[in-house]
Amino acid sequence: MSKKLDPKPVSASRSVSTDLVLPNETNHYGNMFGGELLARMDRVGTIAAHRHSGCVVVTASVNSVSFNKTIPQGSVVMIEAAVSRAFTSSMEVYIDVWVEDSVNGERIKSNEAIYTFVALNEHGQPIEVPEVIPETALEIERYQGALRRKQLSLVLAGRLKPHQATELQALFEDLEDQ
């Protein structure tokens, strides 16, 4: 029997990394390698999931990545990650990538991703994590979307029957009513 864990706000998991893009991290066009960005996002996402769960975490999946803008060599890159929703032992972590203009300091969103991490105990087995409390409008939007994303993933993997995906059904019913 597991004891109830105290829920935590999204802000408790928020993690930020700021770094430069160096020449050895770029392709022949002088832009950051996609794999380099994925690795950086994975590290910051890991910290966010660890802060939320208080446990060792592993990357279970990279659910979505959007490479919207290239990131040139010499750029200051800020990666922000926070747990958007917690399930039994897994956590969806939403990651935003910003490029900072070196002249005026303005931040421009360049990329985003959604990763899933699983918390593990000392034996490497999945362990229960606290629920998450969304506080801002964006956090609430991401929190609500997380269950739909999870259900869609489970349906596509054959681990959930479409009629069991109640959040997806409600979404389609809302669209039909418009």
MINU-472255 format. One record per residue: y, z, x of N, C-alpha, C, O in turn; residue number from 1. Coordinates in steps of 0.001 Angstrom, whole numbers. Last residue first. Layout:
REM residues N
<<Y, Z, X>, <Y, Z, X>, <Y, Z, X>, <Y, Z, X>, NUM>
...
REM end
This chain:
REM residues 178
<<22192, -32939, -18748>, <23569, -33408, -18403>, <23839, -34777, -18963>, <24928, -35317, -18773>, 178>
<<19598, -32341, -19150>, <20548, -31912, -20186>, <21967, -32437, -19920>, <22830, -32374, -20795>, 177>
<<18355, -33127, -16821>, <18117, -33918, -18022>, <19125, -33591, -19121>, <19471, -34454, -19928>, 176>
<<19143, -31067, -15130>, <19621, -32418, -14863>, <19460, -33315, -16101>, <20317, -34151, -16389>, 175>
<<17755, -28909, -16236>, <19219, -28874, -16203>, <19784, -30265, -15992>, <20794, -30620, -16600>, 174>
<<15150, -29784, -15710>, <15582, -29627, -17093>, <17106, -29595, -17187>, <17687, -30179, -18102>, 173>
<<15147, -29637, -12921>, <15025, -30939, -13571>, <15434, -30887, -15035>, <16008, -31847, -15550>, 172>
<<15413, -26834, -12619>, <16398, -27743, -12028>, <16352, -29103, -12726>, <17392, -29657, -13081>, 171>
<<13100, -25915, -13849>, <14405, -25554, -14424>, <15494, -26478, -13896>, <16398, -26863, -14638>, 170>
<<11199, -26921, -12060>, <11201, -27361, -13451>, <12561, -27093, -14096>, <13102, -27944, -14802>, 169>
<<11841, -25432, -9790>, <12002, -26888, -9772>, <12042, -27441, -11192>, <12835, -28334, -11488>, 168>
<<11159, -22900, -10692>, <12541, -23172, -10293>, <12816, -24670, -10244>, <13899, -25121, -10615>, 167>
<<8375, -23142, -11161>, <9303, -22880, -12266>, <10756, -23176, -11908>, <11508, -23660, -12754>, 166>
<<5796, -24497, -10331>, <7093, -24506, -9639>, <8212, -24342, -10661>, <8912, -25301, -10983>, 165>
<<3518, -24876, -11743>, <3805, -23506, -11320>, <5179, -23382, -10651>, <5663, -22271, -10434>, 164>
<<3238, -27564, -12092>, <3597, -26782, -13277>, <3901, -25322, -12947>, <4475, -24606, -13767>, 163>
<<2405, -28369, -9467>, <3751, -28671, -9961>, <4163, -27841, -11173>, <5325, -27450, -11276>, 162>
<<712, -25810, -7636>, <648, -26860, -8653>, <2051, -27115, -9189>, <2821, -26168, -9351>, 161>
<<731, -25340, -4205>, <1279, -24886, -5486>, <1198, -26067, -6452>, <1577, -27187, -6110>, 160>
<<-253, -26585, -2034>, <-532, -25149, -2134>, <20, -24526, -3417>, <-191, -23343, -3686>, 159>
<<394, -29166, -1360>, <-775, -28953, -2194>, <-1147, -27492, -2369>, <-2256, -27190, -2811>, 158>
<<2711, -29682, -79>, <1586, -29310, 780>, <301, -29084, -17>, <-756, -28840, 563>, 157>
<<4394, -30081, -2240>, <4080, -31228, -1383>, <2889, -30953, -466>, <2147, -31869, -113>, 156>
<<4494, -27421, -3175>, <3941, -28479, -4022>, <3523, -29665, -3159>, <2425, -30196, -3322>, 155>
<<5779, -26168, -997>, <4421, -25762, -1381>, <3748, -26804, -2266>, <2549, -27047, -2123>, 154>
<<8267, -27476, -1046>, <7422, -27546, 142>, <5976, -27197, -191>, <5052, -27858, 282>, 153>
<<9192, -26648, -3557>, <8979, -28067, -3274>, <8050, -28246, -2080>, <7146, -29081, -2112>, 152>
<<9403, -23867, -3132>, <8469, -24391, -4121>, <8174, -25867, -3878>, <7024, -26292, -3984>, 151>
<<11425, -23821, -1151>, <10084, -23298, -856>, <9068, -23865, -1840>, <7989, -24297, -1435>, 150>
<<13593, -24920, -2554>, <13090, -25587, -1338>, <11674, -25125, -1005>, <10825, -25930, -622>, 149>
<<13856, -22979, -4557>, <13525, -24374, -4927>, <12962, -25116, -3714>, <11980, -25849, -3827>, 148>
<<14552, -20797, -2958>, <13316, -20749, -3740>, <12895, -22152, -4178>, <11707, -22473, -4171>, 147>
<<17014, -21675, -1861>, <15866, -21395, -999>, <14548, -21373, -1770>, <13538, -21879, -1283>, 146>
<<19040, -21831, -3724>, <18377, -23066, -3312>, <17105, -22825, -2518>, <16213, -23674, -2499>, 145>
<<19886, -19165, -3816>, <19280, -19779, -5000>, <18511, -21051, -4638>, <17444, -21309, -5195>, 144>
<<20923, -18919, -1199>, <19861, -18028, -1665>, <19129, -18667, -2850>, <17899, -18703, -2880>, 143>
<<23017, -20756, -1234>, <21888, -20965, -326>, <20687, -20126, -741>, <19549, -20584, -641>, 142>
<<24667, -19535, -3180>, <24188, -20915, -3353>, <22960, -21174, -2487>, <21976, -21747, -2955>, 141>
<<25170, -17081, -1932>, <24469, -17115, -3227>, <23893, -18507, -3479>, <22760, -18638, -3940>, 140>
<<26616, -17935, 311>, <25348, -17222, 483>, <24527, -17236, -799>, <23306, -17388, -748>, 139>
<<28859, -19030, -957>, <27978, -19892, -163>, <26616, -19224, 35>, <25581, -19882, -65>, 138>
<<29969, -16713, -2146>, <29551, -17852, -2989>, <28583, -18764, -2236>, <27594, -19223, -2808>, 137>
<<28568, -13753, -555>, <29605, -14752, -773>, <29075, -15875, -1660>, <27871, -15971, -1896>, 136>
<<26132, -12255, -582>, <27399, -11665, -1023>, <28484, -12703, -1323>, <29247, -12527, -2273>, 135>
<<22629, -11705, -955>, <23731, -12641, -725>, <25022, -12059, -1294>, <25013, -11442, -2359>, 134>
<<20377, -9723, 508>, <21413, -9625, -517>, <22523, -10624, -187>, <23278, -10412, 761>, 133>
<<16848, -9982, 914>, <18201, -10258, 1404>, <19172, -10188, 226>, <18830, -10547, -901>, 132>
<<14125, -7677, 1436>, <14823, -8698, 663>, <16222, -8875, 1251>, <16711, -8021, 1991>, 131>
<<12322, -7139, 4539>, <13212, -6721, 3449>, <13764, -7920, 2683>, <13856, -9028, 3212>, 130>
<<8871, -8227, 4986>, <10272, -8152, 5416>, <11144, -7712, 4243>, <10761, -7885, 3086>, 129>
<<5515, -7573, 6029>, <6533, -7637, 4979>, <7934, -7478, 5566>, <8156, -6709, 6502>, 128>
<<3923, -9611, 8493>, <4315, -8291, 7993>, <5460, -8455, 6996>, <6271, -9374, 7114>, 127>
<<1177, -11389, 9949>, <2407, -11364, 9144>, <2654, -9986, 8546>, <1722, -9287, 8147>, 126>
<<-31, -10271, 13148>, <-281, -10559, 11740>, <1040, -10528, 10965>, <1925, -9735, 11283>, 125>
<<89, -9392, 15742>, <317, -10810, 15499>, <44, -11231, 14065>, <-99, -12422, 13788>, 124>
<<-1, -6740, 16073>, <-1282, -7435, 16190>, <-1152, -8932, 15922>, <-2150, -9653, 15878>, 123>
<<2514, -5797, 15496>, <2068, -5716, 16902>, <726, -6398, 17137>, <346, -6615, 18288>, 122>
<<3532, -8271, 13021>, <3365, -6909, 13522>, <2838, -6955, 14958>, <2732, -8026, 15555>, 121>
<<6032, -10804, 12424>, <4684, -10394, 12815>, <4658, -8944, 13276>, <5628, -8444, 13846>, 120>
<<7717, -12959, 10185>, <7714, -11701, 10928>, <6275, -11289, 11197>, <5408, -11403, 10330>, 119>
<<8482, -16364, 10423>, <7567, -15366, 9881>, <7607, -14149, 10795>, <7539, -14275, 12018>, 118>
<<11021, -18697, 9456>, <10432, -17803, 10444>, <9517, -16827, 9718>, <9739, -16500, 8552>, 117>
<<12227, -21903, 8938>, <11488, -20789, 8355>, <10835, -20013, 9483>, <10181, -20586, 10354>, 116>
<<15460, -23502, 8930>, <14219, -23120, 9597>, <13539, -22031, 8773>, <14192, -21324, 8006>, 115>
<<17645, -26019, 8422>, <16995, -24915, 7728>, <15645, -24697, 8411>, <14803, -25594, 8458>, 114>
<<20814, -27108, 9744>, <19356, -27102, 9692>, <18885, -25911, 8875>, <19612, -24941, 8665>, 113>
<<23531, -29309, 10612>, <22976, -28124, 9964>, <21463, -28248, 9920>, <20905, -29338, 10042>, 112>
<<26476, -30455, 12408>, <25059, -30496, 12043>, <24685, -29241, 11274>, <25412, -28247, 11277>, 111>
<<29258, -30235, 12624>, <28589, -31446, 13089>, <27156, -31568, 12586>, <26675, -32679, 12361>, 110>
<<32367, -29148, 11563>, <30920, -29030, 11363>, <30252, -30332, 11752>, <30628, -31402, 11274>, 109>
<<34834, -28250, 13791>, <34367, -29336, 12935>, <32851, -29202, 12815>, <32138, -29148, 13817>, 108>
<<37523, -26094, 14424>, <36073, -26259, 14381>, <35710, -27344, 13378>, <36214, -27359, 12255>, 107>
<<40323, -26204, 16614>, <39758, -26463, 15292>, <38245, -26655, 15397>, <37749, -27290, 16328>, 106>
<<41570, -25964, 19066>, <40673, -24892, 18656>, <40038, -25083, 17291>, <39286, -24218, 16841>, 105>
<<43081, -28010, 20133>, <43705, -27177, 19097>, <42809, -26054, 18575>, <43239, -25269, 17729>, 104>
<<41452, -28821, 22398>, <42913, -28861, 22424>, <43507, -27890, 21400>, <44334, -27047, 21748>, 103>
<<38754, -28698, 21906>, <39267, -27950, 23061>, <40787, -27926, 23127>, <41359, -27098, 23837>, 102>
<<37261, -28125, 18886>, <38220, -29003, 19555>, <38883, -28213, 20679>, <39502, -27177, 20433>, 101>
<<33915, -27264, 18614>, <35280, -26762, 18704>, <36147, -27747, 19483>, <35807, -28148, 20596>, 100>
<<31480, -27943, 16304>, <32050, -28359, 17587>, <33510, -27948, 17565>, <34243, -28244, 16621>, 99>
<<28814, -26156, 14778>, <30226, -26517, 14817>, <30596, -26960, 16220>, <30090, -26422, 17205>, 98>
<<26098, -25873, 12670>, <26534, -26200, 14028>, <27958, -26734, 13961>, <28263, -27644, 13190>, 97>
<<24221, -23509, 10835>, <25352, -24429, 10876>, <25781, -24628, 12319>, <25824, -23678, 13101>, 96>
<<21211, -22725, 9296>, <21919, -22822, 10571>, <23004, -23897, 10477>, <22741, -25036, 10093>, 95>
<<19352, -20432, 7477>, <20253, -21585, 7392>, <21117, -21582, 8649>, <21685, -20555, 9017>, 94>
<<16107, -19423, 7222>, <17335, -19231, 7991>, <18125, -20528, 7949>, <17629, -21587, 8335>, 93>
<<13842, -17752, 5250>, <14535, -19021, 5435>, <15841, -18696, 6154>, <16584, -17805, 5743>, 92>
<<11110, -15842, 6211>, <12549, -15862, 5985>, <13058, -17278, 6186>, <12738, -17925, 7184>, 91>
<<8042, -14183, 5231>, <8822, -15289, 5797>, <10290, -15189, 5400>, <10656, -14554, 4412>, 90>
<<6689, -12335, 3888>, <6756, -12149, 5348>, <7601, -13228, 6014>, <7841, -13183, 7221>, 89>
<<7858, -12811, 1209>, <6994, -11682, 1568>, <7073, -11379, 3066>, <7479, -10286, 3460>, 88>
<<11195, -13879, 1793>, <10055, -13865, 892>, <9138, -12727, 1350>, <9654, -11731, 1857>, 87>
<<14701, -14066, 1905>, <13474, -13506, 2454>, <12401, -13535, 1377>, <12663, -13254, 207>, 86>
<<17309, -16360, 2605>, <16435, -15707, 1624>, <15198, -15205, 2354>, <14713, -15834, 3295>, 85>
<<18959, -16816, 4739>, <19461, -17183, 3415>, <18597, -16588, 2307>, <19081, -16339, 1203>, 84>
<<19950, -15372, 7686>, <18852, -15436, 6731>, <19444, -15743, 5360>, <20319, -15025, 4877>, 83>
<<21960, -17438, 9773>, <21804, -16245, 8949>, <20630, -16453, 8003>, <20353, -17574, 7576>, 82>
<<23777, -18774, 12538>, <22542, -18675, 11761>, <22539, -17382, 10969>, <23046, -16358, 11426>, 81>
<<25792, -21044, 14236>, <25774, -19855, 13381>, <24501, -19882, 12544>, <24185, -20893, 11916>, 80>
<<26897, -22249, 17242>, <25765, -22283, 16317>, <25741, -20956, 15575>, <25679, -19888, 16183>, 79>
<<29295, -24174, 18727>, <29040, -22876, 18134>, <27935, -23044, 17104>, <28029, -23880, 16205>, 78>
<<30145, -25809, 21679>, <29292, -25830, 20488>, <29057, -24399, 20020>, <28673, -23528, 20801>, 77>
<<32438, -27670, 23291>, <32102, -26280, 23010>, <31373, -26293, 21667>, <31917, -26732, 20654>, 76>
<<31606, -30577, 25242>, <31986, -29925, 23985>, <31630, -28445, 23998>, <30658, -28024, 24627>, 75>
<<30580, -31780, 27449>, <31802, -31011, 27620>, <32251, -30289, 26358>, <33176, -29479, 26402>, 74>
<<29260, -34588, 25734>, <29261, -33742, 26927>, <30616, -33044, 27053>, <31661, -33642, 26796>, 73>
<<29485, -34630, 22110>, <29672, -35166, 23452>, <29604, -34110, 24559>, <29854, -32924, 24342>, 72>
<<27438, -34885, 19532>, <28129, -33809, 20246>, <28263, -34249, 21694>, <27281, -34249, 22436>, 71>
<<27590, -36795, 16491>, <27171, -36606, 17875>, <28009, -35497, 18513>, <29129, -35215, 18088>, 70>
<<26894, -35629, 13228>, <27867, -36106, 14220>, <27310, -35866, 15607>, <26643, -34863, 15863>, 69>
<<24534, -35022, 11786>, <25625, -35761, 11160>, <26628, -36345, 12144>, <27154, -37435, 11922>, 68>
<<21527, -34409, 11589>, <22333, -34753, 12758>, <23468, -35634, 12249>, <23366, -36860, 12281>, 67>
<<19948, -32008, 9867>, <20897, -33107, 9670>, <21711, -33271, 10940>, <22482, -32390, 11321>, 66>
<<16770, -30926, 9059>, <17773, -31029, 10121>, <18652, -32222, 9799>, <18160, -33309, 9495>, 65>
<<14478, -28758, 7531>, <15495, -29790, 7370>, <16439, -29748, 8563>, <16851, -28680, 9015>, 64>
<<12467, -27049, 8369>, <12386, -27684, 7055>, <13335, -28851, 6894>, <13029, -29820, 6199>, 63>
<<10447, -26192, 10712>, <11808, -26710, 10667>, <11835, -27568, 9417>, <11297, -28675, 9399>, 62>
<<8393, -23266, 10536>, <8688, -24670, 10265>, <10177, -24944, 10441>, <11024, -24058, 10333>, 61>
<<7979, -20881, 11869>, <6888, -21428, 11063>, <7118, -22902, 10776>, <6178, -23697, 10768>, 60>
<<8669, -19157, 14732>, <9101, -20291, 13931>, <7889, -20843, 13196>, <6896, -21225, 13814>, 59>
<<8254, -15619, 14589>, <7885, -16924, 15135>, <8394, -18004, 14187>, <8528, -17777, 12984>, 58>
<<9436, -12359, 15518>, <9304, -13465, 14577>, <8894, -14731, 15318>, <9154, -14888, 16511>, 57>
<<9166, -8868, 15649>, <8978, -10123, 16361>, <8813, -11208, 15304>, <8125, -11002, 14304>, 56>
<<11494, -7180, 13422>, <10180, -7460, 14008>, <10244, -8690, 14905>, <11223, -9436, 14918>, 55>
<<13642, -6879, 11833>, <13387, -5809, 12785>, <12065, -5982, 13509>, <11568, -5048, 14137>, 54>
<<14526, -8738, 9973>, <13202, -8135, 9802>, <12970, -6921, 10685>, <12194, -6033, 10334>, 53>
<<17162, -9429, 10785>, <16850, -9099, 9389>, <15556, -8303, 9275>, <15500, -7303, 8558>, 52>
<<16937, -9883, 13507>, <17886, -8886, 13024>, <17569, -8467, 11590>, <17694, -7296, 11232>, 51>
<<15065, -11986, 13436>, <14706, -10703, 14055>, <15644, -9592, 13571>, <15194, -8489, 13262>, 50>
<<16611, -13995, 12277>, <15408, -13523, 11587>, <14959, -12167, 12136>, <14522, -11302, 11377>, 49>
<<18591, -14266, 14298>, <18965, -13910, 12922>, <17765, -13341, 12173>, <17884, -12315, 11504>, 48>
<<16993, -15048, 16483>, <17761, -13795, 16551>, <18150, -13338, 15145>, <18050, -12152, 14833>, 47>
<<16049, -17500, 15529>, <15110, -16431, 15857>, <15819, -15084, 15883>, <15303, -14094, 15363>, 46>
<<18440, -18957, 15418>, <17723, -18644, 14189>, <16722, -17514, 14385>, <16562, -16664, 13508>, 45>
<<18913, -19213, 18138>, <19865, -18450, 17328>, <19230, -18061, 15991>, <19460, -16960, 15492>, 44>
<<16630, -20768, 18868>, <16904, -19470, 19497>, <17840, -18614, 18644>, <17589, -17425, 18449>, 43>
<<16899, -23052, 17247>, <15711, -22217, 17130>, <15963, -20827, 17713>, <15560, -19824, 17125>, 42>
<<19255, -24158, 18229>, <19220, -23667, 16854>, <18032, -22727, 16653>, <18152, -21716, 15962>, 41>
<<18356, -24870, 20791>, <19431, -23882, 20646>, <19436, -23291, 19238>, <19600, -22083, 19064>, 40>
<<16422, -26774, 20090>, <16031, -25569, 20829>, <17091, -24479, 20696>, <16764, -23307, 20509>, 39>
<<18035, -28724, 18837>, <16964, -28053, 18086>, <16548, -26752, 18770>, <16343, -25739, 18101>, 38>
<<19622, -29526, 21016>, <20252, -28855, 19879>, <19204, -28110, 19050>, <19452, -26989, 18606>, 37>
<<17628, -30705, 22566>, <18406, -29584, 23115>, <19050, -28801, 21980>, <19030, -27570, 21975>, 36>
<<16853, -32790, 20895>, <15902, -31724, 21219>, <16583, -30496, 21800>, <16155, -29369, 21549>, 35>
<<19113, -34430, 20949>, <18728, -33776, 19704>, <17775, -32618, 19954>, <17874, -31579, 19302>, 34>
<<21337, -34150, 23695>, <20004, -34489, 23211>, <19735, -33751, 21905>, <20089, -32580, 21767>, 33>
<<24794, -34874, 23432>, <23740, -33866, 23518>, <22428, -34403, 22965>, <22399, -35030, 21906>, 32>
<<25926, -37905, 24998>, <25862, -36996, 23855>, <24665, -36059, 23992>, <23652, -36413, 24594>, 31>
<<26021, -39957, 26846>, <26872, -38792, 27071>, <26915, -37821, 25906>, <27828, -36999, 25818>, 30>
<<24219, -41914, 26629>, <25508, -42164, 25971>, <26469, -40991, 26147>, <27597, -41026, 25654>, 29>
<<21925, -40939, 27737>, <22674, -41913, 28523>, <23987, -42341, 27859>, <24781, -43057, 28470>, 28>
<<22169, -37441, 26690>, <21479, -38719, 26840>, <22352, -39697, 27633>, <23405, -39314, 28143>, 27>
<<22479, -34103, 28110>, <22949, -35268, 27358>, <22097, -36506, 27630>, <21408, -36605, 28646>, 26>
<<22159, -31994, 29712>, <21737, -31805, 28320>, <22120, -33001, 27452>, <22090, -32928, 26224>, 25>
<<23318, -32343, 32153>, <21852, -32449, 32097>, <21292, -32247, 30689>, <20079, -32320, 30492>, 24>
<<26115, -31857, 31557>, <25592, -33215, 31795>, <24074, -33342, 31684>, <23584, -34348, 31172>, 23>
<<26431, -29452, 28802>, <26485, -29846, 30209>, <25834, -31209, 30422>, <25082, -31673, 29565>, 22>
<<28261, -28046, 26386>, <27268, -29100, 26566>, <27452, -29637, 27985>, <28493, -30202, 28320>, 21>
<<28664, -24463, 26175>, <29128, -25803, 26554>, <27966, -26779, 26583>, <26819, -26381, 26783>, 20>
<<28497, -22142, 23392>, <28099, -22641, 24703>, <28696, -24025, 24931>, <29172, -24672, 23998>, 19>
<<27842, -19430, 21325>, <28843, -20410, 21733>, <28529, -20829, 23157>, <28319, -19986, 24029>, 18>
<<26099, -18226, 18554>, <26035, -18579, 19974>, <27098, -19629, 20245>, <27241, -20595, 19496>, 17>
<<25538, -15693, 16196>, <26383, -16795, 16653>, <26197, -16980, 18151>, <26145, -16014, 18912>, 16>
<<24067, -14441, 13246>, <24017, -14576, 14702>, <24794, -15811, 15103>, <24724, -16846, 14440>, 15>
<<23527, -12284, 10549>, <24352, -13353, 11118>, <24344, -13302, 12642>, <24583, -12256, 13245>, 14>
<<22251, -10230, 9325>, <21430, -11119, 10157>, <22257, -12164, 10909>, <21747, -12846, 11798>, 13>
<<24136, -8961, 7832>, <23422, -8164, 8836>, <22589, -9034, 9765>, <22257, -8617, 10874>, 12>
<<24963, -10829, 5922>, <25825, -10584, 7096>, <25128, -9774, 8178>, <25495, -9887, 9348>, 11>
<<23127, -10573, 3875>, <23050, -11736, 4760>, <23816, -11467, 6056>, <23369, -11834, 7143>, 10>
<<22085, -7119, 3582>, <22988, -8237, 3289>, <22785, -9373, 4289>, <22328, -9153, 5411>, 9>
<<18774, -5988, 2796>, <19879, -6104, 3757>, <20782, -7257, 3352>, <20303, -8266, 2835>, 8>
<<16733, -3539, 1082>, <17323, -4876, 1224>, <18496, -4844, 2200>, <19125, -3805, 2402>, 7>
<<14274, -1418, 2443>, <15642, -1521, 1934>, <16180, -2930, 2136>, <16097, -3468, 3240>, 6>
<<10903, -1780, 1405>, <11913, -1893, 2460>, <13289, -2022, 1827>, <13443, -2667, 790>, 5>
<<8408, 246, 129>, <9512, -664, -201>, <10550, -623, 908>, <11016, 448, 1298>, 4>
<<5273, 281, 1805>, <6453, 979, 1283>, <7575, -26, 1095>, <7671, -1020, 1815>, 3>
<<2105, -958, 701>, <3287, -1053, 1554>, <4455, -303, 934>, <4610, -254, -286>, 2>
<<-1181, 0, 848>, <0, 0, 0>, <1237, 0, 888>, <1389, 877, 1739>, 1>
REM end
